[in-house]
Amino acid sequence: MSEDTPISSLPMPEQLWVVSDVHGALSKLKVLLLRAGLTDFDGSWRGGQAQLVFLGDYLDRGEDGAGVLRLVRTLQRQAALVGGRVDALLGNHEVMFLAALMFRLRDPKDEFGFYDYWLGNGGQPRDMALIEPGDLGWLADRPAMLRVGPWLLQHADSAMYLKLAGSIDEVNARMREKLTSSDPAVWQELVTAFAARFAFAGSDGGPLIRRVLTAFGGERIVHGHTPINLLLGTLGEEPGAPLPYAARLCVDVDSAMAYIPGAGFITRLDPQGIAEVVTYPLLSSQR
């Protein structure tokens, strides 16, 4: 089995770590992985047989999205050599990036608006300049969903996945089809659908969550995409921990690490819930 074998359902490992919405914050990510014991000081895998799942949004906003992407790919290879596993899901910013790049030559005046939309949502031209062909193939092959033990992992708190198909394998296959399309209408629909959020919050959230879990399996959903302080209505405040909500059927792990200087965490899950949270160290100058 390769380091990135597409699998829709995996057994619960002894250690399952998740992190989401790095958004180019490479230096923070390296610190968090080191503090969690998953890498050494050189940034190499030392997590043994642990599993680490990135929930998407590697690019945009931060200082080095291309560096984040390459670190994730390197850790995938290294973990596989020692019986560990690193999975990386597709985020909406990857879709925006791919759309902007794909149509840049076909649509130099950006009449479809893909480049402007990507740029307006934190797109970094330096990331586009540093991305290599192998990176693009890797991005386009990202699965949209994964189930690990009782946890259903996805990037967004959105009903989009349920609208795509009725099983994880079908959702991932359908997403790959869309990412190979040359039809701008397909990309416009996907970019719009993937931007939706808050589907699991509020009075309508419970029934939708149960439909999602019935279709895709699992007992709880873990997602990123929506910063916790946005979900709580506390913009500007640093989310210090993951947020269980909707009768604990969902856990939001978007720590807003690219938005707030002291923000950032990585989370270890067990079959019962949140087992451990490793936070970014807050320096005295940030207090």
N, C-alpha and C positions, 0 to 999 in steps of 0.2 A: 504493500500500500504506500503510495507517495505521501509527501507531506501535506498535500492539498487535495486529497481524494474527495470528490463530491459525494457526500453522504448526508441524507436528510435526518437521520435519527441515530444518536450515539448513546451508549450507556453512561451513567453518571460516573465520572472519574473520582478518584480520591480527593483531588483538588480541581475545582472549576472556577476560573477567574474570568471576569468580564470587564470591558472598558469600552466606552463609546465616545464619539464626537471629539476626537483628538484635534481635528481641524488645524493641522500643521504645527501644533505645539510640541515639537520634537523634544526639546530639552525637558519639559515637564513629564512627557511620557517616559523618557529614560529614567528620570528620578523615581517615578512611581513603580516602574518595573523592577528597579533595583531594590527599593524599599520592600516590595512584596516578595523578594527572594526569587524572582523569575529570571533575572539576568545578573551578570557580574558587572564590575565597574567598566568593563570594555563594551558593555551592551550585548554580550553574547548570552545565549540561553543557558540557564542553570536551574531551570524549573523541574528537571527530571521528567517524570511521567505526568506532570500536571497538564491540564488543558486550559488554554487561554483563548477567549473568543473576543474579537473586535467587532463591534456592532455597526461599523460604517462611519462615514464622514472622516476620511483621512486627510482630505485636501481642503484648501481655502482658509481664509482668515488668518492663520498663524504664520510663523516665520519660515517653516520648511515642510510643506505638505509632501513634496517629492521625497524628502528624507524620511518622513513618517512611513510612507508607502514602502520604501526600500527596507526600512528596519523590520516592518511586519513580514515582508517576504523572506528576509534573512532568518528571522526567528522561526518561520514555518519550516525551513529546511533544517535548521539546527535542532529543533525540538523533535522532529521525526526521527533523527538519528539515535535518540536515546529513549524512545518510547513515549515521548510527550506529543502534544498536538496543539497547533495554533490554527484557528479558523478566523476568517475575515469575511464579514458580510458586506453586502452592497448598501451604501447609503445614498440619500438623494443628491448629495453634493457630487458624488462620483457620476451620477447620471447627468447632472448639469454640466459637469466638466467634459464628459464624453460628447455631449450634444454640441457644446461650443466648439470643441476641437474638430468633430466630424464635419460640421457644416461651415467651418471657417473658409475653406477654399471654394466650396460650391456656392456660398452665400457671402461674398466679400463685403457687401453693403449691410450685412446682418438684417436682412428684411424679415427673416424668421424670428429674430430677436434672441437667439440662443446665447450668443456671446455677451450681449448687453445684460441679459438676465443673470448669467453666471457671474459677470463682473460685479453687478449690483448686489449679489449675495455673498460677497467676500472672495470672489475669484482672484487668484494671484497670478499675474502673467509670468512670473518667474517659475512657478510650478509647471505651467504649460511649456515653458522653454526647456525645463530640465527633464521632463518625462520622456522615457525612451519607448521604442516599439514594444519591447517585452512587458513593460509596465502597463501599456494599454491593453494588451491581450489578457493580462492578469486581472485588470479592473473589470473588463467586459465579461469575465468568467466568474465573477463573485456570485455566490448563492445569495438569495434574498432572505431565506429563512433556514433555521436549523433547530432541531430538538435535541436536547441533552438531558437524559433522565426525565425528571418532571418539569423541566424548564423549556418553554418555547421562546426562542431568541429571534428577534427581528429588529430592524433599525427604527422603524417609525411606529408611533401610536396612531395607526391609521387603519381604516377598513379596506385599503387598497389591496392587500394580500388576498383577502377573502373574495374580492371582486375579480381577481386574476384567475383563480382556480380553486379546486376543492381539496388539494393535498399539497404537502410541502414539495414533493418531487415535481408536481405539475406547475406550481408557482415558480419554482426555480427554472424549469424548462421554458415557461412562458416568458419570464423575464429575459432569459438569454436570447430568445427569438426577437424580442423588442430591441435589444441592444445591438442586434445585427441588422436591423431594418435601415433602409435608406430613405424611408418615407418621413418627411418632417412632421406630418400629422401624428404619426405614431409616437415620435419623441415629444411633441408638445403635450400630448395626452399623458404620457408617462411622467414628464417633469411636473405637470400640474398635480396629478394624483399623488405623487410621492411627497409633495410639499405639505399635504394635509396633516393636521395634528389634532390632539384633544379628543380623538374618537372614543377613548375609553374612560374619559372623565364625564361627570354629570350623570343625570338620571338615565340616559340612554346607554351609558357605558356598560353596565352589568350584563344586559342581554347580549350585546355585541361581543363582549369578552367570552361569554359562554359559547356563542356560535363559533368563534375563532378556535377555542380550545377543543370543541367537539370536532371541528373539521380537521385540525392539524395535530391534535393530540397535545399532551402535556397538562399540567395542573395549574401553572402560572406563566404569565408572560413577563419577560424582561426586555426593555427597549431603551433607546436613547432618543435622539432627534429633537425632543422638546426639553430645553433646559429646565431643571427642577424649579429654579426660581421663577420661571415663566409659568409653569403649571400651578405654583403656589401664589402667584401674583406678588412676588417679592423681588422684582427686578432690581439688580444692583447688589443684592445681598449674595454672599458666597454660600452655595449649597455644600454643606459639610458632610453629607451622607446620602446614600440612595434613598428614594422615596417610595415606600410601599403605599398603594392606594387602591381604591375600588375593592374594598373588603379584602385587601392584601392579595388580590388576584393578579395585580400588576406591580412591577417594580421599575421605576424610572431611574436610569443610571447616567443621565447626561449631566455632568458636573459643571458645565459651562467653563471648562478649563481654558478655552481660547478667548473668553470674554472678560474674565476677572483675574487680576494678577495672582491672588492667593488661592484660586480655586483649582480643583482637580483631585480625583480619587480613582482607585481601582477596587473592585469588589469581588470577594470570594463568596460563592453561593454553595449551599449544601441542600439536601432534599427538603429540609424544613424551612429554609429561607436564607436570609443574609447571615453569613457566618463570620465575615471579617471585612473591614473597610480600611484600606491604607490610603492616607491622605497626603497631599502635597505639603511639604513643610512650609509653614508660614514664617518668613523671615521677619526680624524685628522692624526692618524698614517698611514692611508691608502692613504692619499693624495699625 
